[in-house]
């Protein structure tokens, strides 16, 4: 059954809301010595790509019931919330990011009843559900755009960005703007003799956010899902919502773009100032809902200072803009990581959300691995993600060391981006392969033919085997998350980076504002090199006013049990040691 109107949801809203209301109303985690704080501060959020997580009906495509069936696993891992990429009705030209109905469920994923059951069952396990809210565009099959394209006089014409061609031309676009894959961002409509703007695929026309009717309609969409008990929204491509009001031509840039073509600025297509007014207004919508809801922003900024603007001058915009500048450095260099982590700590009143993996980028296993120590390096990355002062985003499969498996032939490509850009652009299929649950048929993902091939290494990298292996990447994630939640210094303490063996080691101290013998400071030391290192940390730790010279081991990757002296912290190749300073 599909629900197309807000009114039709009323019968189910009470059920879904009552299931999640108590959890949403809680200010934060209590117990284990932790003070109250908003739940999303220092939360562990797990991204689910529904098509590839778990198939429940054998059609080869993951679905909502499949997600529900795996909630016990997510609870055992220790996540606070799951973020679902779009599950709305869609022609699937961009695998769900081309939305044809914002207030229904695509039948391939299930029904609204299935969604309400997911929210209910997740709530019982203290897991919140976050939806993907695509504000920038719709599908060209959405009724709004169908109306908009029907005539220049249609009431919804101004819901999208329509322009005459340059000098009235029917072949020359209004300006030289390019879309995401460096093709023209304008599509000519022969019926109405105008061009419409699309930052992404031609089937994804941009909404006109300068029209207040668009804002009202999209905010009503947000209220619809808030009333169903969702904990908030991940805002897709939020910095592309507005374009330059004068539609000026983009100036050239030196060099070439990622496709080897002359580079061109997109300064008139992204990061326009009006978007911040919309974020403030949307924040008021989410804040007005019962309980604590969160806005997570896909903003892709180049610096911490730029990212900080998305929190709002009065901390009244996005609570968690994604900090990808650290996770996508794509070079295994301790000094570069130290610089980025130091910058992130300048956000005194706000919390960064560190991201190393998602459904749009090659996996960190491949970007940072050296082919020999990949598992050890994955543990270093997990430590930075989960033992630093930040909220953390884990992408499904990251916790078991899934690798990127891109197609090698165009006929195997499913991602529209890969189909349009092949061979320069391989697409994103490689990071979207099905979750590897066990060493059985199709990795336990489906009883049918999976929509994407299962990677060949699934018999070595899967949840079932790694849960049993003491030193696995999965158990390192599990233990890190448990320690993060239980230890006050790691959960809420400040972070101070230490400058020690700058090229090979990354070291920091976490400490509570009121450190005591019961809440001692914690030192985290990571070896970024393939050679053993020995660190002398006593002098720098003492300079921070921290007494003591011995660290009691909390977690270590070498399998040892004992502590270490601050003046002789020995780390094996790509080793990690986390210890409490004792005196």
For each residue, the residues with C-beta under 8 A, 3 or more apart:
1: 111 112 113
2: 89 101 104 105 107 111 112
3: 8 9 12 103 104 112
4: 8 101 103 104
5: 8 9 103
6: 9 10 103 220 224
7: 10
8: 3 4 5 11
9: 3 5 6 12 13 103 112 224 227 228
10: 6 7 13 14
11: 8 14 15
12: 3 9 15 16 112 113 116 228
13: 9 10 16 17 227 228
14: 10 11 17 18
15: 11 12 18 19 116 120
16: 12 13 19 20 115 116 119 120 228 229
17: 13 14 20 21 227 228 229 290
18: 14 15 21
19: 15 16 116 119 120 123 124 229
20: 16 17 23 24 119 120 122 123 128 129 229 231
21: 17 18 24 25 229 290 291
22: 25 26 123
23: 20 26 123 126 128 291
24: 20 21 128 229 231 290 291 292 293
25: 21 22 290 291 292
26: 22 23 39 291 292
27: 36 37 38 39 292
28: 34 36 37 38 39 41
29: 32 34 39 80 485
30: 34 36
31: 34
32: 29 485 486 488
33: 486 488 518 519
34: 28 29 30 31 37 485 488 491 492
35: 488 492
36: 27 28 30
37: 27 28 34 41 42 492
38: 27 28 41 292 294 319
39: 26 27 28 29 43 80 81 128 231 292 294
40: 43 80 81 232 292 294 319 320 351 391
41: 28 37 38 351 391 492
42: 37 351 389 390 391 484 491 492
43: 39 40 80 81 391 392
44: 78 79 80 81 386 391 392 394 481 484
45: 79 80 81 82 83 130 296 353 391 392 393 394
46: 74 77 79 81 82 83 393 394 395 396
47: 82 83 85 358 359 393 394 395 396
48: 53 67 82 83 84 85 396
49: 52 53 62 85 359 395 396 432
50: 53 62 63 64 66 67 84 85 87 109
51: 61 62 95 96 432 451
52: 49 62 396 432 433 434 435 445 451 452
53: 48 49 50 62 66 67 70 396 434 435
54: 62 63 66 67 69 70 435 437 445
55: 58 59 60 61 62 63 66 445 446 447 448 450
56: 63 65 66 69
57: 63 65
58: 55 446 447 448
59: 55 108 446 448
60: 55 446 448 449 450 451
61: 51 55 108 109 446 451
62: 49 50 51 52 53 54 55 66 67 109 434 435 445 446
63: 50 54 55 56 57 66 67 108 109 110 114
64: 50 67 68 87 105 109 110 111 114 115 117 118
65: 56 57 68 69 110 114
66: 50 53 54 55 56 62 63 69 70
67: 48 50 53 54 62 63 64 70 71 82 84 118
68: 64 65 71 114 117 118 121 122
69: 54 56 65 66
70: 53 54 66 67 73 74
71: 67 68 74 75 118 121 122 125 127
72: 75 76 125
73: 70 76 77 463
74: 46 70 71 77 79 82 125 127
75: 71 72 78 79 125 126 127
76: 72 73 478
77: 46 73 74 399 477 478 481
78: 44 75 478 481 482 485
79: 44 45 46 74 75 82 127 394 481
80: 29 39 40 43 44 45 126 127 128
81: 39 40 43 44 45 46 127 128 129 130 231
82: 45 46 47 48 67 74 79 122 127 128 129 130
83: 45 46 47 48 130 131 132 234 296 393
84: 48 50 67 87 129 130 131 132
85: 47 48 49 50 96 97 132 359
86: 90 96 97 99 132 134
87: 50 64 84 96 105 106 109 110 115
88: 96 99 100 101 102 103 104 105 106
89: 2 99 100 101 104 105 106 107
90: 86 93 94 95 96 97 98 99 100 106 139
91: 98 100 139 141 203
92: 95 96 98
93: 90 98 139 201 203 204 416
94: 90 97 98 200 201 203 204 416 417
95: 51 90 92 414 415 416 432
96: 51 85 86 87 88 90 92 99 106 132
97: 85 86 90 94 132 134 200 204 236
98: 90 91 92 93 94 137 138 139 140 141 201 203 204
99: 86 88 89 90 96 102 134 138 139 142
100: 88 89 90 91 138 139 141 142 143
101: 2 4 88 89 104 142 143
102: 88 99 138 218 221 224
103: 3 4 5 6 9 88 221 224 225
104: 2 3 4 88 89 101 112
105: 2 64 87 88 89 109 110 111 112 114 115
106: 87 88 89 90 96 109
107: 2 89 110 111
108: 59 61 63
109: 50 61 62 63 64 87 105 106 114
110: 63 64 65 87 105 107 113 114 115
111: 1 2 64 105 107 114 115
112: 1 2 3 9 12 104 105 115 116
113: 1 12 110 116 117
114: 63 64 65 68 105 109 110 111 117 118
115: 16 64 87 105 110 111 112 118 119 228
116: 12 15 16 19 112 113 119 120 228 229
117: 64 68 113 114 120 121
118: 64 67 68 71 114 115 121 122 129
119: 16 19 20 115 116 122 123 129 228 229 230
120: 15 16 19 20 116 117 123 124
121: 68 71 117 118 124 125
122: 20 68 71 82 118 119 125 127 128 129
123: 19 20 22 23 119 120 126 127 128 229
124: 19 120 121
125: 71 72 74 75 121 122
126: 23 75 80 123
127: 71 74 75 79 80 81 82 122 123
128: 20 23 24 39 80 81 82 122 123 230 231 232
129: 20 81 82 84 118 119 122 229 230 231
130: 45 81 82 83 84 230 231 232 233 234 294 296
131: 83 84 225 230 232 233 234
132: 83 84 85 86 96 97 233 234 236
133: 221 222 225 233 234 235 236
134: 86 97 99 137 138 236 237
135: 207 209 218 235 236 237 238 241 278
136: 199 200 206 207 236 237 238 240 241
137: 98 134 198 199 200 204 205 206 207
138: 98 99 100 102 134 142 144 145 204 205 207
139: 90 91 93 98 99 100 142 145 203 204
140: 98 145 146 149 202 203 204 205
141: 91 98 100 145 146 203
142: 99 100 101 138 139 145 146
143: 100 101 146 147
144: 138 147 148 156 159 160 217
145: 138 139 140 141 142 148 149 156 159 160 205
146: 140 141 142 143 149 150
147: 143 144 150 154 155 156 159
148: 144 145 154 156 157 158 159 160 162 205
149: 140 145 146 189 191 192 196
150: 146 147 154 191
151: 154 157 192
152: 157 162 192 194
153: 157
154: 147 148 150 151 157
155: 147
156: 144 145 147 148 159 160
157: 148 151 152 153 154 160 162
158: 148 162 208 211 213
159: 144 145 147 148 156 207 208 211 213 214
160: 144 145 148 156 157 196 197 205 206 207 208
161: 196 197 205 206 207 208 243
162: 148 152 157 158 192 194 195 196 197
163: 174 186 194 195 196 197 247
164: 168 174 193 194 195
165: 168 169 170 171 172 173 174 188 194 195
166: 169 172 173 174 175
167: 172
168: 164 165
169: 165 166 172
170: 165 188 190 193
171: 165 188
172: 165 166 167 169
173: 165 166 176 177 184 185 186 188 195
174: 163 164 165 166 186 195 247
175: 166 186 247 248 249 250
176: 173 249 250 264
177: 173 184 185 186 197 243 249 250 266 268 269
178: 182 183 184 185 250 264 266
179: 182 183 184 185 198 199 200 201
180: 199 200 201 417
181: 259 417 420 421 425
182: 178 179 257 258 259 261
183: 178 179 420
184: 173 177 178 179 187
185: 173 177 178 179 197 198 199 269
186: 163 173 174 175 177 195 196 197 198
187: 184 195 196 198 202 205
188: 165 170 171 173 194 195
189: 149 192 193 194 195 196
190: 170 193
191: 149 150
192: 149 151 152 162 189
193: 164 170 189 190
194: 152 162 163 164 165 188 189
195: 162 163 164 165 173 174 186 187 188 189
196: 149 160 161 162 163 186 187 189 205 206
197: 160 161 162 163 177 185 186 205 206 243
198: 137 179 185 186 187 201 202 203 204 205 206
199: 136 137 179 180 185 204 206 237 240 269
200: 94 97 136 137 179 180 204 237
201: 93 94 98 179 180 198 204 416 417 420
202: 140 187 198
203: 91 93 94 98 139 140 141 198
204: 93 94 97 98 137 138 139 140 198 199 200 201
205: 137 138 140 145 148 160 161 187 196 197 198
206: 136 137 160 161 196 197 198 199 240 243
207: 135 136 137 138 159 160 161 214 218 241
208: 158 159 160 161 211 214
209: 135 214 215 241 242 274 275 278
210: 242 245 274
211: 158 159 208 214 215
212: 215 216
213: 158 159 216 217
214: 159 207 208 209 211 217 218
215: 209 211 212 218 219 278 281
216: 212 213 219 220
217: 144 213 214 220 221
218: 102 135 207 214 215 221 222
219: 215 216 222 223 281 282 285
220: 6 216 217 223 224
221: 102 103 133 217 218 224 225
222: 133 218 219 225 226 233 282 285 286
223: 219 220 226 227 285 289
224: 6 9 102 103 220 221 227 228
225: 103 131 133 221 222 228 230 233
226: 222 223 229 230 285 286 289 293
227: 9 13 17 223 224 289
228: 9 12 13 16 17 115 116 119 224 225
229: 16 17 19 20 21 24 116 119 123 129 226
230: 119 128 129 130 131 225 226 233 293
231: 20 24 39 81 128 129 130 291 292 293 294
232: 40 128 130 131 286 293 294 295 296
233: 130 131 132 133 222 225 230 286 294 295 296
234: 83 130 131 132 133 296 297 298
235: 133 135 238 295 296 297 298 318
236: 97 132 133 134 135 136 298
237: 134 135 136 199 200 240 241 298
238: 135 136 235 241 275 279 297 298 299 318
239: 270 271 275 298 299 300
240: 136 199 206 237 269 270
241: 135 136 207 209 237 238 272 275 278
242: 209 210 272 274 275
243: 161 177 197 206 247 268 269 272
244: 247 248 268 269 272
245: 210
246:
247: 163 174 175 243 244 268
248: 175 244 268
249: 175 176 177
250: 175 176 177 178 264 265 266 267 268 269
251: 264 265 267
252: 262 263 264 265
253: 263 264 265
254: 263
255: 263
256: 259 260 261 262 263
257: 182 260 261 262 263 264
258: 182
259: 181 182 256 421 424 425
260: 256 257 424
261: 182 256 257
262: 252 256 257
263: 252 253 254 255 256 257
264: 176 178 250 251 252 253 257
265: 250 251 252 253 268
266: 177 178 250 269 270
267: 250 251 270 271
268: 177 243 244 247 248 250 265 272
269: 177 185 199 240 243 244 250 266
270: 239 240 266 267
271: 239 267 275
272: 241 242 243 244 268 275
273: 276
274: 209 210 242 277 278
275: 209 238 239 241 242 271 272 278 279
276: 273 279 280 309 310 312 317
277: 274 280 281
278: 135 209 215 241 274 275 281 282
279: 238 275 276 282 283 295 297 310 312 317 318
280: 276 277 283 284 312 316 317
281: 215 219 277 278 284 285
282: 219 222 278 279 285 286 295
283: 279 280 286 287 295 312 316 317 318
284: 280 281 287 288
285: 219 222 223 226 281 282 288 289
286: 222 226 232 233 282 283 289 293 294 295
287: 283 284 293
288: 284 285
289: 223 226 227 285 286 293
290: 17 21 24 25
291: 21 23 24 25 26 231
292: 24 25 26 27 38 39 40 231
293: 24 226 230 231 232 286 287 289
294: 38 39 40 130 231 232 233 286 319 320
295: 232 233 235 279 282 283 286 317 318 319 320
296: 45 83 130 232 233 234 235 318 319 320 321 322 353
297: 234 235 238 279 310 318 320 321 322
298: 234 235 236 237 238 239 322
299: 238 239 307 310 318 321 322
300: 239 322 324
301: 304 306 307 310 321 324 325
302: 306 325
303: 306 307 325 343
304: 301 307 308 323 325 340 343 344 346 347 352
305: 308 309 343
306: 301 302 303 309
307: 299 301 303 304 310 321 323 325 352
308: 304 305 311 346 347 350
309: 276 305 306 312
310: 276 279 297 299 301 307 317 318 321
311: 308 315 317 318 319 321 347 350
312: 276 279 280 283 309 315 316 317 318
313: 316
314:
315: 311 312 349 350
316: 280 283 312 313
317: 276 279 280 283 295 310 311 312
318: 235 238 279 283 295 296 297 299 310 311 312 321
319: 38 40 294 295 296 311 350 351
320: 40 294 295 296 297 351 353 391
321: 296 297 299 301 307 310 311 318 353
322: 296 297 298 299 300 353 355 393
323: 304 307 326 327 344 352 353 354 355 390
324: 300 301 327 328 355
325: 301 302 303 304 307 328 329 340
326: 323 329 337 340 341 344 354 356 384
327: 323 324 354 355 356 357 364 385
328: 324 325 355 356 361 367
329: 325 326 333 336 337 340
330: 367 368
331: 336
332: 368 370 377 528
333: 329 336 337 503 528
334: 337 338 501 502 503 504 505 506 526 528
335: 338 339 502 503
336: 329 331 333 339 340
337: 326 329 333 334 340 341 384 506 528
338: 334 335 341 342 497 499 502 506
339: 335 336 342 343
340: 304 325 326 329 336 337 343 344
341: 326 337 338 344 345 384 388 495 497 506 508
342: 338 339 345 346 497
343: 303 304 305 339 340 346
344: 304 323 326 340 341 347 352 354 388 389 390
345: 341 342 389 494 495 496 497
346: 304 308 342 343
347: 304 308 311 344 350 351 352
348:
349: 315
350: 308 311 315 319 347
351: 40 41 42 319 320 347 389 390 391
352: 304 307 323 344 347 389 390 391
353: 45 296 320 321 322 323 390 391 392 393
354: 323 326 327 344 384 385 388 390 391 392 393
355: 322 323 324 327 328 358 393
356: 326 327 328 364 381 384 385 393 398
357: 327 361 363 364 393 394 395 398 431
358: 47 355 361 393 395 431
359: 47 49 85 395 428 431 432
360: 428 431
361: 328 357 358 367 428 431
362: 366 367 404 406 430 431
363: 357 366 367 395 397 398 402 403 404 431
364: 327 356 357 367 368 378 381 398
365: 368 369 374 378 398 401 402 403 404
366: 362 363 369 403 404
367: 328 330 361 362 363 364
368: 330 332 364 365 377 378 381
369: 365 366 373 374 377 378
370: 332 373 374 377 530
371: 374
372: 530
373: 369 370 376 377 530 573 574
374: 365 369 370 371 377 378 401 403
375: 378 379 401 472 473
376: 373 379 380 557 573 574 575
377: 332 368 369 370 373 374 380 381 574
378: 364 365 368 369 374 375 381 382 401 473
379: 375 376 382 383 473 476 557 574 576
380: 376 377 383 384 506 526 527 528 574 576
381: 356 364 368 377 378 384 385
382: 378 379 385 386 399 473 476 477 480
383: 379 380 386 387 480 524 526 576 578
384: 326 337 341 354 356 380 381 387 388 506 526
385: 327 354 356 381 382 388 390 392 394
386: 44 382 383 392 477 480 481 484
387: 383 384 480 483 484 490 510 522 524 578
388: 341 344 354 384 385 495 508 524
389: 42 344 345 351 352 493 494 495 510
390: 42 323 344 351 352 353 354 385
391: 40 41 42 43 44 45 320 351 352 353 354
392: 43 44 45 353 354 385 386
393: 45 46 47 83 322 353 354 355 356 357 358
394: 44 45 46 47 79 357 385 398 399 477
395: 46 47 49 357 358 359 363 398 431
396: 46 47 48 49 52 53 435
397: 363 400 402 435 436
398: 356 357 363 364 365 394 395 401 402
399: 77 382 394 473 474 477 478
400: 397 436 461 462 463 466 472 473 474
401: 365 374 375 378 398 461 466 473
402: 363 365 397 398 433 435 436 455 461
403: 363 365 366 374 455 457 461
404: 362 363 365 366 430 431
405: 429 430 433 453 455
406: 362 426 427 429 430
407: 410 412 413 414 418 426 427 429 430
408: 412
409: 412 413
410: 407 413 418 419 422 423
411:
412: 407 408 409 429 453
413: 407 409 410 418 419 422 426 427 429
414: 95 407 418 427 429 451 452
415: 95 418 419 427 428 429 432
416: 93 94 95 201 419 420 427
417: 94 180 181 201 420 421 425 427 428
418: 407 410 413 414 415 421 422 425 426 427 428 429
419: 410 413 415 416 422 427
420: 181 183 201 416 417 425
421: 181 259 417 418 424 425 426 427
422: 410 413 418 419 425 426 427
423: 410 426
424: 259 260 421
425: 181 259 417 418 420 421 422
426: 406 407 413 418 421 422 423 429 430
427: 406 407 413 414 415 416 417 418 419 421 422 430
428: 359 360 361 415 417 418 431 432
429: 405 406 407 412 413 414 415 418 426 432 433 452
430: 362 404 405 406 407 426 427 433
431: 357 358 359 360 361 362 363 395 404 428
432: 49 51 52 95 359 415 428 429 452
433: 52 402 405 429 430 452 453 454 455
434: 52 53 62 442 443 445 446 450 451 452 454
435: 52 53 54 62 396 397 402 443 445 463
436: 397 400 402 443 444 445 454 455 458 461 462 463
437: 54 443 444 445 462 463 464
438: 443 444 462 463 464 465
439: 443 458 459 462 464 465
440: 443 444
441: 444 447
442: 434 445 446 447 448 450 454
443: 434 435 436 437 438 439 440 454 458 462
444: 436 437 438 440 441 462 464
445: 52 54 55 62 434 435 436 437 442 450 454
446: 55 58 59 60 61 62 434 442 449 450
447: 55 58 441 442
448: 55 58 59 60 442
449: 60 446
450: 55 60 434 442 445 446 453 454
451: 51 52 60 61 414 434
452: 52 414 429 432 433 434
453: 405 412 433 450
454: 433 434 436 442 443 445 450 458
455: 402 403 405 433 436 458
456:
457: 403 460 461
458: 436 439 443 454 455 461 462
459: 439 462
460: 457 465
461: 400 401 402 403 436 457 458 465 466
462: 400 436 437 438 439 443 444 458 459 465 466
463: 73 400 435 436 437 438 466 467 474
464: 437 438 439 444 467 468
465: 438 439 460 461 462 468 469 472
466: 400 401 461 462 463 469 472 473 474 475
467: 463 464 472 474 475
468: 464 465
469: 465 466 472 474 475
470: 475 559
471: 475 476 557 559
472: 375 400 465 466 467 469 475 476
473: 375 378 379 382 399 400 401 466 476 477
474: 399 400 463 466 467 469 477 478
475: 466 467 469 470 471 472 478 479
476: 379 382 471 472 473 479 480 555 557
477: 77 382 386 394 399 473 474 480 481
478: 76 77 78 399 474 475 481 482
479: 475 476 482 483 555
480: 382 383 386 387 476 477 483 484 555
481: 44 77 78 79 386 477 478 484 485
482: 78 478 479 485 486
483: 387 479 480 486 487 490 554 555 578
484: 42 44 386 387 480 481 487 490 491
485: 29 32 34 78 481 482 491
486: 32 33 482 483 491
487: 483 484 490 491 522 554
488: 32 33 34 35 491 492 493 512 519
489: 492 493 510 511 512 515 519 520 521 522 580
490: 387 483 484 487 493 510 522
491: 34 42 484 485 486 487 488
492: 34 35 37 41 42 488 489 512
493: 389 488 489 490 510 511 512 513 521 522
494: 345 389 510 511 513
495: 341 345 388 389 508 509 510
496: 345 508 509 511 544
497: 338 341 342 345 507 508
498: 507 508 509 537 540 541
499: 338 502 540
500: 505 507 535 536 537 540
501: 334 504 505 533 535
502: 334 335 338 499 505
503: 333 334 335 528 529
504: 334 501 527 528 529 531 533
505: 334 500 501 502 525 526 527 528 529 533 535 571
506: 334 337 338 341 380 384 525 526 528
507: 497 498 500 523 524 525 526 535 537
508: 341 388 495 496 497 498 523 524
509: 495 496 498 521 522 523 524 541 544 546
510: 387 389 489 490 493 494 495 521 522 524
511: 489 493 494 496 515 521 522 544 546
512: 488 489 492 493 515 516 519 521
513: 493 494
514: 519
515: 489 511 512 519 520 521 546
516: 512 519 520
517: 520
518: 33
519: 33 488 489 512 514 515 516
520: 489 515 516 517 548 580 581 582
521: 489 493 509 510 511 512 515 541 544 546 580 581
522: 387 487 489 490 493 509 510 511 554 578 579 580 581
523: 507 508 509 537 541 551 566 569 577 578 579 580 581
524: 383 387 388 507 508 509 510 576 577 578
525: 505 506 507 535 537 569 571 576 577 578
526: 334 380 383 384 505 506 507 571 575 576
527: 380 504 505 532 533 571 572 573 574 575 576
528: 332 333 334 337 380 503 504 505 506 574
529: 503 504 505 533 573 574
530: 370 372 373 573 574
531: 504 573
532: 527 570 571 572 573 575
533: 501 504 505 527 529 570 571
534: 568 569 570 571
535: 500 501 505 507 525 568 569 571
536: 500 539 566 567 568 569
537: 498 500 507 523 525 540 541 566 567 569
538: 541 542 549 565 566 567
539: 536 542 543
540: 498 499 500 537 543 544
541: 498 509 521 523 537 538 544 546 548 566 581
542: 538 539 545 546 547
543: 539 540
544: 496 509 511 521 540 541
545: 542
546: 509 511 515 521 541 542 581
547: 542 581 583
548: 520 541 566 581 582 583
549: 538 565 566 567 583
550: 563 564 565 566 581 582 583
551: 523 563 564 565 566 569 577 579 580 581 582
552: 563 579 580 582
553: 556 560 561 562 563 564 577 578 579
554: 483 487 522 578 579 580
555: 476 479 480 483 576 577 578
556: 553 559 560 575 576 577 578 579
557: 376 379 471 476 572 574 575 576 577
558: 571 572 575 577
559: 470 471 556
560: 553 556
561: 553
562: 553
563: 550 551 552 553 579 582
564: 550 551 553 568 569 570 577 579
565: 538 549 550 551 568 569
566: 523 536 537 538 541 548 549 550 551 569 581
567: 536 537 538 549
568: 534 535 536 564 565
569: 523 525 534 535 536 537 551 564 565 566 577
570: 532 533 534 564
571: 505 525 526 527 532 533 534 535 558 575 576 577
572: 527 532 557 558 575
573: 373 376 527 529 530 531 532
574: 373 376 377 379 380 527 528 529 530 557
575: 376 526 527 532 556 557 558 571 572
576: 379 380 383 524 525 526 527 555 556 557 571
577: 523 524 525 551 553 555 556 557 558 564 569 571
578: 383 387 483 522 523 524 525 553 554 555 556
579: 522 523 551 552 553 554 556 563 564
580: 489 520 521 522 523 551 552 554
581: 520 521 522 523 541 546 547 548 550 551 566
582: 520 548 550 551 552 563
583: 547 548 549 550
